[in-house]
């Protein structure tokens, strides 16, 4: 039986797809939106091609170009041009996002160096006043 194991428990068949959909971030959302738009245009084109037909075609068989009217061809060309504009917009968004990440990387580099220097300074200050073998007033031991 698909989706269950020998113990009768059902498995999550769509768990990987669900994890990808629930992933946070801009890029997965943009890719998913693009895929949805592409799917919608493809379905629309399939509908347009089917308008000039009398009966359903066999799967994988395309109508002859002469069966399409000029209006249908114009509509198809406009849809393709719209898809290309959508892809250009996605590329611009990705480029902008990459520039933002580069700026963040440049800011964080010196900050990370400063943080490491500060941690070293704190370590030195805490060790000041202690004896060479951890003896002395700051070592936490009291004389007896």
N, CA, C and O atoms as a GROMACS GRO file, in nm:
protein
  576
    1UNK      N    1   0.085  -0.117   0.000
    1UNK     CA    2   0.000   0.000   0.000
    1UNK      C    3   0.089   0.123   0.000
    1UNK      O    4   0.179   0.134   0.083
    2UNK      N    5   0.066   0.216  -0.091
    2UNK     CA    6   0.148   0.335  -0.101
    2UNK      C    7   0.113   0.429   0.013
    2UNK      O    8  -0.005   0.453   0.040
    3UNK      N    9   0.215   0.483   0.081
    3UNK     CA   10   0.192   0.581   0.186
    3UNK      C   11   0.182   0.522   0.324
    3UNK      O   12   0.156   0.595   0.420
    4UNK      N   13   0.202   0.391   0.340
    4UNK     CA   14   0.198   0.334   0.474
    4UNK      C   15   0.308   0.232   0.488
    4UNK      O   16   0.358   0.178   0.389
    5UNK      N   17   0.347   0.204   0.613
    5UNK     CA   18   0.447   0.102   0.637
    5UNK      C   19   0.380  -0.020   0.698
    5UNK      O   20   0.258  -0.024   0.708
    6UNK      N   21   0.457  -0.118   0.740
    6UNK     CA   22   0.401  -0.241   0.793
    6UNK      C   23   0.326  -0.220   0.924
    6UNK      O   24   0.240  -0.301   0.959
    7UNK      N   25   0.356  -0.115   0.997
    7UNK     CA   26   0.292  -0.090   1.127
    7UNK      C   27   0.159  -0.019   1.111
    7UNK      O   28   0.087  -0.002   1.210
    8UNK      N   29   0.123   0.023   0.991
    8UNK     CA   30  -0.004   0.090   0.970
    8UNK      C   31   0.007   0.242   0.979
    8UNK      O   32  -0.094   0.311   0.966
    9UNK      N   33   0.125   0.293   1.001
    9UNK     CA   34   0.142   0.438   1.007
    9UNK      C   35   0.157   0.492   0.867
    9UNK      O   36   0.222   0.430   0.783
   10UNK      N   37   0.096   0.606   0.841
   10UNK     CA   38   0.107   0.665   0.708
   10UNK      C   39   0.229   0.754   0.704
   10UNK      O   40   0.264   0.820   0.803
   11UNK      N   41   0.294   0.755   0.588
   11UNK     CA   42   0.411   0.838   0.569
   11UNK      C   43   0.368   0.970   0.507
   11UNK      O   44   0.263   0.976   0.442
   12UNK      N   45   0.447   1.076   0.526
   12UNK     CA   46   0.421   1.203   0.461
   12UNK      C   47   0.476   1.201   0.321
   12UNK      O   48   0.596   1.223   0.302
   13UNK      N   49   0.392   1.174   0.222
   13UNK     CA   50   0.439   1.161   0.085
   13UNK      C   51   0.492   1.292   0.031
   13UNK      O   52   0.586   1.292  -0.048
   14UNK      N   53   0.435   1.404   0.070
   14UNK     CA   54   0.477   1.532   0.016
   14UNK      C   55   0.568   1.608   0.111
   14UNK      O   56   0.574   1.730   0.103
   15UNK      N   57   0.640   1.540   0.199
   15UNK     CA   58   0.716   1.611   0.300
   15UNK      C   59   0.828   1.695   0.240
   15UNK      O   60   0.851   1.806   0.288
   16UNK      N   61   0.898   1.648   0.139
   16UNK     CA   62   1.006   1.725   0.080
   16UNK      C   63   0.948   1.849   0.011
   16UNK      O   64   1.000   1.959   0.027
   17UNK      N   65   0.842   1.831  -0.065
   17UNK     CA   66   0.779   1.945  -0.132
   17UNK      C   67   0.724   2.044  -0.029
   17UNK      O   68   0.735   2.165  -0.048
   18UNK      N   69   0.665   1.993   0.080
   18UNK     CA   70   0.614   2.082   0.184
   18UNK      C   71   0.727   2.160   0.249
   18UNK      O   72   0.713   2.278   0.279
   19UNK      N   73   0.841   2.093   0.273
   19UNK     CA   74   0.956   2.161   0.332
   19UNK      C   75   1.006   2.272   0.240
   19UNK      O   76   1.043   2.379   0.287
   20UNK      N   77   1.009   2.246   0.110
   20UNK     CA   78   1.055   2.347   0.016
   20UNK      C   79   0.960   2.465   0.012
   20UNK      O   80   1.003   2.580   0.003
   21UNK      N   81   0.830   2.437   0.020
   21UNK     CA   82   0.733   2.546   0.018
   21UNK      C   83   0.740   2.628   0.146
   21UNK      O   84   0.719   2.750   0.142
   22UNK      N   85   0.770   2.564   0.259
   22UNK     CA   86   0.772   2.636   0.386
   22UNK      C   87   0.906   2.702   0.412
   22UNK      O   88   0.920   2.771   0.513
   23UNK      N   89   1.005   2.682   0.326
   23UNK     CA   90   1.136   2.744   0.345
   23UNK      C   91   1.123   2.895   0.336
   23UNK      O   92   1.055   2.948   0.247
   24UNK      N   93   1.187   2.963   0.429
   24UNK     CA   94   1.179   3.109   0.427
   24UNK      C   95   1.284   3.163   0.332
   24UNK      O   96   1.383   3.096   0.302
   25UNK      N   97   1.261   3.282   0.283
   25UNK     CA   98   1.357   3.347   0.195
   25UNK      C   99   1.288   3.400   0.072
   25UNK      O  100   1.178   3.358   0.036
   26UNK      N  101   1.354   3.492   0.010
   26UNK     CA  102   1.298   3.559  -0.106
   26UNK      C  103   1.312   3.474  -0.232
   26UNK      O  104   1.218   3.464  -0.311
   27UNK      N  105   1.427   3.413  -0.249
   27UNK     CA  106   1.453   3.340  -0.373
   27UNK      C  107   1.356   3.224  -0.394
   27UNK      O  108   1.302   3.212  -0.504
   28UNK      N  109   1.331   3.137  -0.294
   28UNK     CA  110   1.234   3.030  -0.318
   28UNK      C  111   1.096   3.084  -0.354
   28UNK      O  112   1.026   3.025  -0.437
   29UNK      N  113   1.056   3.196  -0.294
   29UNK     CA  114   0.926   3.256  -0.326
   29UNK      C  115   0.922   3.306  -0.469
   29UNK      O  116   0.821   3.291  -0.538
   30UNK      N  117   1.032   3.366  -0.513
   30UNK     CA  118   1.037   3.416  -0.650
   30UNK      C  119   1.032   3.302  -0.750
   30UNK      O  120   0.964   3.311  -0.852
   31UNK      N  121   1.105   3.197  -0.722
   31UNK     CA  122   1.106   3.082  -0.813
   31UNK      C  123   0.968   3.018  -0.818
   31UNK      O  124   0.921   2.981  -0.926
   32UNK      N  125   0.904   3.006  -0.702
   32UNK     CA  126   0.770   2.946  -0.700
   32UNK      C  127   0.671   3.034  -0.777
   32UNK      O  128   0.586   2.983  -0.851
   33UNK      N  129   0.681   3.167  -0.758
   33UNK     CA  130   0.592   3.258  -0.831
   33UNK      C  131   0.616   3.248  -0.982
   33UNK      O  132   0.521   3.248  -1.061
   34UNK      N  133   0.742   3.239  -1.021
   34UNK     CA  134   0.775   3.226  -1.163
   34UNK      C  135   0.718   3.096  -1.218
   34UNK      O  136   0.662   3.095  -1.327
   35UNK      N  137   0.733   2.986  -1.145
   35UNK     CA  138   0.681   2.857  -1.191
   35UNK      C  139   0.529   2.862  -1.204
   35UNK      O  140   0.474   2.806  -1.299
   36UNK      N  141   0.462   2.928  -1.111
   36UNK     CA  142   0.317   2.941  -1.119
   36UNK      C  143   0.276   3.022  -1.243
   36UNK      O  144   0.182   2.986  -1.313
   37UNK      N  145   0.349   3.132  -1.268
   37UNK     CA  146   0.318   3.213  -1.386
   37UNK      C  147   0.342   3.135  -1.514
   37UNK      O  148   0.262   3.141  -1.608
   38UNK      N  149   0.451   3.061  -1.519
   38UNK     CA  150   0.482   2.982  -1.637
   38UNK      C  151   0.376   2.875  -1.660
   38UNK      O  152   0.335   2.850  -1.773
   39UNK      N  153   0.332   2.812  -1.552
   39UNK     CA  154   0.228   2.710  -1.562
   39UNK      C  155   0.097   2.771  -1.614
   39UNK      O  156   0.030   2.712  -1.698
   40UNK      N  157   0.062   2.891  -1.564
   40UNK     CA  158  -0.061   2.957  -1.608
   40UNK      C  159  -0.054   2.994  -1.756
   40UNK      O  160  -0.152   2.976  -1.828
   41UNK      N  161   0.060   3.045  -1.800
   41UNK     CA  162   0.074   3.081  -1.942
   41UNK      C  163   0.068   2.956  -2.029
   41UNK      O  164   0.005   2.957  -2.135
   42UNK      N  165   0.132   2.849  -1.985
   42UNK     CA  166   0.129   2.725  -2.062
   42UNK      C  167  -0.013   2.673  -2.076
   42UNK      O  168  -0.054   2.631  -2.184
   43UNK      N  169  -0.089   2.676  -1.967
   43UNK     CA  170  -0.228   2.631  -1.974
   43UNK      C  171  -0.311   2.722  -2.064
   43UNK      O  172  -0.398   2.676  -2.137
   44UNK      N  173  -0.282   2.854  -2.058
   44UNK     CA  174  -0.352   2.948  -2.144
   44UNK      C  175  -0.322   2.923  -2.291
   44UNK      O  176  -0.411   2.930  -2.376
   45UNK      N  177  -0.195   2.893  -2.320
   45UNK     CA  178  -0.158   2.864  -2.459
   45UNK      C  179  -0.224   2.735  -2.507
   45UNK      O  180  -0.267   2.726  -2.622
   46UNK      N  181  -0.233   2.638  -2.419
   46UNK     CA  182  -0.301   2.514  -2.457
   46UNK      C  183  -0.447   2.541  -2.488
   46UNK      O  184  -0.504   2.482  -2.580
   47UNK      N  185  -0.508   2.630  -2.410
   47UNK     CA  186  -0.648   2.666  -2.435
   47UNK      C  187  -0.665   2.740  -2.566
   47UNK      O  188  -0.762   2.716  -2.639
   48UNK      N  189  -0.571   2.830  -2.597
   48UNK     CA  190  -0.578   2.903  -2.723
   48UNK      C  191  -0.563   2.811  -2.843
   48UNK      O  192  -0.634   2.825  -2.942
   49UNK      N  193  -0.473   2.718  -2.834
   49UNK     CA  194  -0.451   2.625  -2.943
   49UNK      C  195  -0.576   2.539  -2.963
   49UNK      O  196  -0.609   2.505  -3.076
   50UNK      N  197  -0.642   2.506  -2.858
   50UNK     CA  198  -0.760   2.421  -2.866
   50UNK      C  199  -0.882   2.492  -2.923
   50UNK      O  200  -0.977   2.425  -2.963
   51UNK      N  201  -0.883   2.627  -2.928
   51UNK     CA  202  -1.000   2.700  -2.978
   51UNK      C  203  -1.025   2.675  -3.126
   51UNK      O  204  -1.141   2.674  -3.169
   52UNK      N  205  -0.922   2.655  -3.205
   52UNK     CA  206  -0.938   2.637  -3.349
   52UNK      C  207  -0.969   2.494  -3.388
   52UNK      O  208  -0.982   2.465  -3.508
   53UNK      N  209  -0.982   2.403  -3.294
   53UNK     CA  210  -1.001   2.262  -3.323
   53UNK      C  211  -1.148   2.222  -3.310
   53UNK      O  212  -1.221   2.277  -3.228
   54UNK      N  213  -1.189   2.127  -3.391
   54UNK     CA  214  -1.326   2.073  -3.384
   54UNK      C  215  -1.335   1.967  -3.276
   54UNK      O  216  -1.435   1.961  -3.204
   55UNK      N  217  -1.234   1.883  -3.265
   55UNK     CA  218  -1.235   1.775  -3.167
   55UNK      C  219  -1.104   1.774  -3.090
   55UNK      O  220  -1.008   1.842  -3.129
   56UNK      N  221  -1.099   1.699  -2.982
   56UNK     CA  222  -0.976   1.695  -2.903
   56UNK      C  223  -0.864   1.624  -2.979
   56UNK      O  224  -0.888   1.529  -3.054
   57UNK      N  225  -0.743   1.673  -2.958
   57UNK     CA  226  -0.627   1.612  -3.020
   57UNK      C  227  -0.573   1.502  -2.931
   57UNK      O  228  -0.597   1.499  -2.810
   58UNK      N  229  -0.500   1.411  -2.993
   58UNK     CA  230  -0.432   1.309  -2.914
   58UNK      C  231  -0.323   1.376  -2.833
   58UNK      O  232  -0.267   1.477  -2.876
   59UNK      N  233  -0.291   1.322  -2.716
   59UNK     CA  234  -0.187   1.384  -2.633
   59UNK      C  235  -0.054   1.391  -2.709
   59UNK      O  236  -0.013   1.294  -2.772
   60UNK      N  237   0.013   1.508  -2.701
   60UNK     CA  238   0.141   1.527  -2.765
   60UNK      C  239   0.133   1.568  -2.911
   60UNK      O  240   0.237   1.591  -2.973
   61UNK      N  241   0.012   1.576  -2.968
   61UNK     CA  242  -0.004   1.615  -3.108
   61UNK      C  243  -0.044   1.762  -3.111
   61UNK      O  244  -0.139   1.802  -3.045
   62UNK      N  245   0.030   1.841  -3.188
   62UNK     CA  246   0.001   1.983  -3.199
   62UNK      C  247  -0.073   2.010  -3.329
   62UNK      O  248  -0.052   1.940  -3.428
   63UNK      N  249  -0.160   2.111  -3.329
   63UNK     CA  250  -0.232   2.143  -3.452
   63UNK      C  251  -0.137   2.206  -3.553
   63UNK      O  252  -0.031   2.258  -3.517
   64UNK      N  253  -0.176   2.202  -3.677
   64UNK     CA  254  -0.096   2.265  -3.782
   64UNK      C  255  -0.106   2.417  -3.765
   64UNK      O  256  -0.209   2.468  -3.723
   65UNK      N  257   0.003   2.490  -3.799
   65UNK     CA  258   0.002   2.635  -3.782
   65UNK      C  259  -0.109   2.704  -3.860
   65UNK      O  260  -0.158   2.808  -3.818
   66UNK      N  261  -0.149   2.649  -3.972
   66UNK     CA  262  -0.256   2.710  -4.052
   66UNK      C  263  -0.390   2.708  -3.981
   66UNK      O  264  -0.479   2.784  -4.018
   67UNK      N  265  -0.407   2.623  -3.880
   67UNK     CA  266  -0.533   2.615  -3.809
   67UNK      C  267  -0.550   2.729  -3.709
   67UNK      O  268  -0.660   2.750  -3.657
   68UNK      N  269  -0.444   2.800  -3.682
   68UNK     CA  270  -0.451   2.910  -3.587
   68UNK      C  271  -0.479   3.040  -3.661
   68UNK      O  272  -0.422   3.066  -3.767
   69UNK      N  273  -0.566   3.121  -3.604
   69UNK     CA  274  -0.596   3.250  -3.666
   69UNK      C  275  -0.487   3.350  -3.632
   69UNK      O  276  -0.406   3.327  -3.542
   70UNK      N  277  -0.486   3.460  -3.702
   70UNK     CA  278  -0.388   3.565  -3.677
   70UNK      C  279  -0.404   3.620  -3.536
   70UNK      O  280  -0.306   3.653  -3.470
   71UNK      N  281  -0.528   3.631  -3.489
   71UNK     CA  282  -0.552   3.681  -3.353
   71UNK      C  283  -0.494   3.586  -3.249
   71UNK      O  284  -0.437   3.630  -3.149
   72UNK      N  285  -0.508   3.457  -3.272
   72UNK     CA  286  -0.453   3.359  -3.179
   72UNK      C  287  -0.300   3.365  -3.178
   72UNK      O  288  -0.238   3.355  -3.072
   73UNK      N  289  -0.241   3.380  -3.295
   73UNK     CA  290  -0.096   3.390  -3.304
   73UNK      C  291  -0.046   3.516  -3.233
   73UNK      O  292   0.056   3.513  -3.165
   74UNK      N  293  -0.118   3.626  -3.250
   74UNK     CA  294  -0.082   3.750  -3.182
   74UNK      C  295  -0.092   3.733  -3.031
   74UNK      O  296  -0.007   3.779  -2.956
   75UNK      N  297  -0.197   3.666  -2.988
   75UNK     CA  298  -0.215   3.641  -2.845
   75UNK      C  299  -0.102   3.556  -2.788
   75UNK      O  300  -0.052   3.581  -2.679
   76UNK      N  301  -0.062   3.455  -2.863
   76UNK     CA  302   0.049   3.368  -2.820
   76UNK      C  303   0.178   3.449  -2.812
   76UNK      O  304   0.252   3.438  -2.715
   77UNK      N  305   0.204   3.531  -2.914
   77UNK     CA  306   0.326   3.613  -2.916
   77UNK      C  307   0.326   3.712  -2.800
   77UNK      O  308   0.430   3.735  -2.737
   78UNK      N  309   0.209   3.771  -2.772
   78UNK     CA  310   0.200   3.864  -2.658
   78UNK      C  311   0.224   3.794  -2.526
   78UNK      O  312   0.289   3.849  -2.436
   79UNK      N  313   0.173   3.673  -2.513
   79UNK     CA  314   0.194   3.596  -2.390
   79UNK      C  315   0.341   3.563  -2.370
   79UNK      O  316   0.392   3.571  -2.259
   80UNK      N  317   0.409   3.527  -2.478
   80UNK     CA  318   0.552   3.497  -2.469
   80UNK      C  319   0.630   3.622  -2.433
   80UNK      O  320   0.722   3.617  -2.352
   81UNK      N  321   0.594   3.735  -2.493
   81UNK     CA  322   0.662   3.860  -2.461
   81UNK      C  323   0.641   3.898  -2.314
   81UNK      O  324   0.732   3.946  -2.248
   82UNK      N  325   0.519   3.874  -2.264
   82UNK     CA  326   0.491   3.903  -2.123
   82UNK      C  327   0.575   3.814  -2.032
   82UNK      O  328   0.625   3.860  -1.929
   83UNK      N  329   0.591   3.688  -2.068
   83UNK     CA  330   0.675   3.596  -1.990
   83UNK      C  331   0.819   3.644  -1.988
   83UNK      O  332   0.884   3.641  -1.884
   84UNK      N  333   0.868   3.688  -2.102
   84UNK     CA  334   1.006   3.737  -2.108
   84UNK      C  335   1.024   3.860  -2.021
   84UNK      O  336   1.126   3.874  -1.954
   85UNK      N  337   0.925   3.950  -2.020
   85UNK     CA  338   0.932   4.068  -1.933
   85UNK      C  339   0.931   4.026  -1.787
   85UNK      O  340   1.001   4.085  -1.704
   86UNK      N  341   0.853   3.925  -1.756
   86UNK     CA  342   0.849   3.873  -1.619
   86UNK      C  343   0.984   3.815  -1.578
   86UNK      O  344   1.030   3.836  -1.466
   87UNK      N  345   1.048   3.744  -1.669
   87UNK     CA  346   1.182   3.688  -1.641
   87UNK      C  347   1.282   3.800  -1.621
   87UNK      O  348   1.366   3.793  -1.532
   88UNK      N  349   1.275   3.905  -1.704
   88UNK     CA  350   1.365   4.019  -1.687
   88UNK      C  351   1.346   4.085  -1.551
   88UNK      O  352   1.443   4.124  -1.487
   89UNK      N  353   1.220   4.096  -1.506
   89UNK     CA  354   1.193   4.154  -1.374
   89UNK      C  355   1.251   4.066  -1.263
   89UNK      O  356   1.308   4.118  -1.167
   90UNK      N  357   1.237   3.935  -1.277
   90UNK     CA  358   1.295   3.844  -1.178
   90UNK      C  359   1.447   3.856  -1.176
   90UNK      O  360   1.508   3.854  -1.069
   91UNK      N  361   1.509   3.869  -1.293
   91UNK     CA  362   1.654   3.885  -1.298
   91UNK      C  363   1.696   4.014  -1.229
   91UNK      O  364   1.797   4.017  -1.159
   92UNK      N  365   1.620   4.121  -1.249
   92UNK     CA  366   1.652   4.248  -1.184
   92UNK      C  367   1.639   4.236  -1.032
   92UNK      O  368   1.722   4.289  -0.958
   93UNK      N  369   1.536   4.166  -0.986
   93UNK     CA  370   1.518   4.146  -0.842
   93UNK      C  371   1.632   4.063  -0.784
   93UNK      O  372   1.683   4.095  -0.676
   94UNK      N  373   1.673   3.959  -0.854
   94UNK     CA  374   1.784   3.876  -0.807
   94UNK      C  375   1.914   3.955  -0.805
   94UNK      O  376   1.994   3.940  -0.713
   95UNK      N  377   1.936   4.039  -0.905
   95UNK     CA  378   2.056   4.121  -0.909
   95UNK      C  379   2.058   4.219  -0.791
   95UNK      O  380   2.161   4.239  -0.728
   96UNK      N  381   1.944   4.279  -0.764
   96UNK     CA  382   1.933   4.370  -0.651
   96UNK      C  383   1.959   4.297  -0.519
   96UNK      O  384   2.030   4.348  -0.432
   97UNK      N  385   1.904   4.180  -0.506
   97UNK     CA  386   1.925   4.099  -0.386
   97UNK      C  387   2.073   4.063  -0.370
   97UNK      O  388   2.127   4.067  -0.260
   98UNK      N  389   2.140   4.029  -0.480
   98UNK     CA  390   2.282   3.998  -0.477
   98UNK      C  391   2.364   4.120  -0.433
   98UNK      O  392   2.458   4.107  -0.356
   99UNK      N  393   2.327   4.237  -0.483
   99UNK     CA  394   2.397   4.360  -0.442
   99UNK      C  395   2.378   4.386  -0.293
   99UNK      O  396   2.472   4.430  -0.226
  100UNK      N  397   2.260   4.362  -0.242
  100UNK     CA  398   2.235   4.380  -0.099
  100UNK      C  399   2.318   4.283  -0.016
  100UNK      O  400   2.373   4.321   0.088
  101UNK      N  401   2.327   4.159  -0.061
  101UNK     CA  402   2.408   4.061   0.011
  101UNK      C  403   2.556   4.099   0.008
  101UNK      O  404   2.626   4.080   0.108
  102UNK      N  405   2.604   4.152  -0.104
  102UNK     CA  406   2.744   4.194  -0.113
  102UNK      C  407   2.771   4.309  -0.016
  102UNK      O  408   2.875   4.312   0.050
  103UNK      N  409   2.679   4.404  -0.007
  103UNK     CA  410   2.696   4.516   0.087
  103UNK      C  411   2.697   4.465   0.231
  103UNK      O  412   2.779   4.508   0.312
  104UNK      N  413   2.608   4.373   0.263
  104UNK     CA  414   2.603   4.316   0.397
  104UNK      C  415   2.733   4.242   0.429
  104UNK      O  416   2.784   4.251   0.541
  105UNK      N  417   2.785   4.171   0.331
  105UNK     CA  418   2.911   4.098   0.350
  105UNK      C  419   3.026   4.195   0.378
  105UNK      O  420   3.111   4.168   0.463
  106UNK      N  421   3.028   4.308   0.308
  106UNK     CA  422   3.133   4.408   0.330
  106UNK      C  423   3.121   4.471   0.468
  106UNK      O  424   3.223   4.504   0.529
  107UNK      N  425   3.001   4.488   0.517
  107UNK     CA  426   2.980   4.546   0.650
  107UNK      C  427   3.019   4.447   0.758
  107UNK      O  428   3.081   4.485   0.858
  108UNK      N  429   2.984   4.322   0.740
  108UNK     CA  430   3.007   4.222   0.844
  108UNK      C  431   3.154   4.182   0.858
  108UNK      O  432   3.195   4.139   0.966
  109UNK      N  433   3.233   4.193   0.753
  109UNK     CA  434   3.374   4.156   0.760
  109UNK      C  435   3.449   4.233   0.867
  109UNK      O  436   3.506   4.171   0.957
  110UNK      N  437   3.452   4.366   0.861
  110UNK     CA  438   3.521   4.443   0.966
  110UNK      C  439   3.457   4.426   1.103
  110UNK      O  440   3.527   4.428   1.205
  111UNK      N  441   3.327   4.409   1.107
  111UNK     CA  442   3.259   4.389   1.235
  111UNK      C  443   3.302   4.258   1.300
  111UNK      O  444   3.319   4.252   1.422
  112UNK      N  445   3.320   4.154   1.221
  112UNK     CA  446   3.367   4.027   1.274
  112UNK      C  447   3.510   4.039   1.326
  112UNK      O  448   3.544   3.983   1.431
  113UNK      N  449   3.595   4.114   1.254
  113UNK     CA  450   3.732   4.135   1.302
  113UNK      C  451   3.732   4.215   1.432
  113UNK      O  452   3.806   4.181   1.525
  114UNK      N  453   3.650   4.319   1.440
  114UNK     CA  454   3.641   4.399   1.561
  114UNK      C  455   3.593   4.313   1.678
  114UNK      O  456   3.644   4.326   1.789
  115UNK      N  457   3.496   4.228   1.654
  115UNK     CA  458   3.441   4.141   1.759
  115UNK      C  459   3.548   4.045   1.810
  115UNK      O  460   3.557   4.021   1.931
  116UNK      N  461   3.630   3.990   1.721
  116UNK     CA  462   3.737   3.899   1.763
  116UNK      C  463   3.841   3.974   1.845
  116UNK      O  464   3.891   3.922   1.944
  117UNK      N  465   3.874   4.096   1.803
  117UNK     CA  466   3.970   4.178   1.878
  117UNK      C  467   3.914   4.211   2.016
  117UNK      O  468   3.987   4.206   2.115
  118UNK      N  469   3.787   4.244   2.023
  118UNK     CA  470   3.723   4.276   2.152
  118UNK      C  471   3.724   4.154   2.244
  118UNK      O  472   3.750   4.167   2.363
  119UNK      N  473   3.696   4.038   2.191
  119UNK     CA  474   3.697   3.915   2.272
  119UNK      C  475   3.837   3.888   2.326
  119UNK      O  476   3.852   3.846   2.441
  120UNK      N  477   3.939   3.911   2.245
  120UNK     CA  478   4.078   3.891   2.290
  120UNK      C  479   4.113   3.992   2.399
  120UNK      O  480   4.180   3.956   2.496
  121UNK      N  481   4.068   4.116   2.385
  121UNK     CA  482   4.092   4.218   2.487
  121UNK      C  483   4.024   4.179   2.619
  121UNK      O  484   4.085   4.190   2.725
  122UNK      N  485   3.899   4.134   2.612
  122UNK     CA  486   3.830   4.090   2.733
  122UNK      C  487   3.905   3.976   2.800
  122UNK      O  488   3.920   3.975   2.923
  123UNK      N  489   3.953   3.882   2.723
  123UNK     CA  490   4.026   3.768   2.777
  123UNK      C  491   4.153   3.815   2.848
  123UNK      O  492   4.184   3.767   2.957
  124UNK      N  493   4.225   3.909   2.788
  124UNK     CA  494   4.347   3.962   2.849
  124UNK      C  495   4.316   4.037   2.978
  124UNK      O  496   4.387   4.023   3.077
  125UNK      N  497   4.208   4.117   2.976
  125UNK     CA  498   4.172   4.194   3.096
  125UNK      C  499   4.131   4.102   3.211
  125UNK      O  500   4.162   4.132   3.326
  126UNK      N  501   4.063   3.994   3.181
  126UNK     CA  502   4.022   3.901   3.286
  126UNK      C  503   4.142   3.826   3.343
  126UNK      O  504   4.140   3.789   3.460
  127UNK      N  505   4.243   3.803   3.263
  127UNK     CA  506   4.362   3.733   3.310
  127UNK      C  507   4.462   3.826   3.377
  127UNK      O  508   4.558   3.777   3.439
  128UNK      N  509   4.445   3.957   3.369
  128UNK     CA  510   4.534   4.052   3.435
  128UNK      C  511   4.513   4.041   3.586
  128UNK      O  512   4.400   4.037   3.633
  129UNK      N  513   4.620   4.037   3.660
  129UNK     CA  514   4.611   4.027   3.805
  129UNK      C  515   4.621   3.886   3.855
  129UNK      O  516   4.637   3.864   3.975
  130UNK      N  517   4.613   3.791   3.768
  130UNK     CA  518   4.629   3.652   3.809
  130UNK      C  519   4.777   3.616   3.802
  130UNK      O  520   4.852   3.671   3.723
  131UNK      N  521   4.815   3.526   3.884
  131UNK     CA  522   4.954   3.481   3.886
  131UNK      C  523   4.984   3.394   3.766
  131UNK      O  524   4.895   3.362   3.687
  132UNK      N  525   5.111   3.355   3.753
  132UNK     CA  526   5.147   3.275   3.637
  132UNK      C  527   5.081   3.139   3.634
  132UNK      O  528   5.057   3.085   3.526
  133UNK      N  529   5.050   3.080   3.749
  133UNK     CA  530   4.989   2.947   3.751
  133UNK      C  531   4.846   2.953   3.801
  133UNK      O  532   4.794   2.856   3.855
  134UNK      N  533   4.782   3.064   3.783
  134UNK     CA  534   4.644   3.078   3.828
  134UNK      C  535   4.635   3.108   3.976
  134UNK      O  536   4.528   3.090   4.035
  135UNK      N  537   4.743   3.151   4.038
  135UNK     CA  538   4.742   3.185   4.182
  135UNK      C  539   4.731   3.335   4.195
  135UNK      O  540   4.772   3.409   4.106
  136UNK      N  541   4.677   3.378   4.302
  136UNK     CA  542   4.668   3.519   4.328
  136UNK      C  543   4.528   3.558   4.367
  136UNK      O  544   4.440   3.474   4.377
  137UNK      N  545   4.507   3.687   4.389
  137UNK     CA  546   4.378   3.732   4.441
  137UNK      C  547   4.262   3.709   4.345
  137UNK      O  548   4.149   3.693   4.390
  138UNK      N  549   4.286   3.707   4.216
  138UNK     CA  550   4.176   3.692   4.120
  138UNK      C  551   4.148   3.545   4.086
  138UNK      O  552   4.059   3.517   4.005
  139UNK      N  553   4.223   3.452   4.146
  139UNK     CA  554   4.206   3.313   4.106
  139UNK      C  555   4.088   3.245   4.178
  139UNK      O  556   4.051   3.133   4.143
  140UNK      N  557   4.030   3.311   4.276
  140UNK     CA  558   3.915   3.254   4.343
  140UNK      C  559   3.952   3.166   4.460
  140UNK      O  560   3.862   3.109   4.523
  141UNK      N  561   4.082   3.151   4.495
  141UNK     CA  562   4.121   3.070   4.611
  141UNK      C  563   4.154   3.163   4.726
  141UNK      O  564   4.209   3.271   4.705
  142UNK      N  565   4.121   3.122   4.843
  142UNK     CA  566   4.152   3.205   4.960
  142UNK      C  567   4.268   3.143   5.038
  142UNK      O  568   4.277   3.020   5.047
  143UNK      N  569   4.358   3.227   5.094
  143UNK     CA  570   4.469   3.172   5.171
  143UNK      C  571   4.420   3.107   5.300
  143UNK      O  572   4.324   3.155   5.360
  144UNK      N  573   4.485   2.997   5.342
  144UNK     CA  574   4.444   2.928   5.465
  144UNK      C  575   4.549   2.930   5.568
  144UNK      O  576   4.530   2.875   5.677
   0.00000   0.00000   0.00000
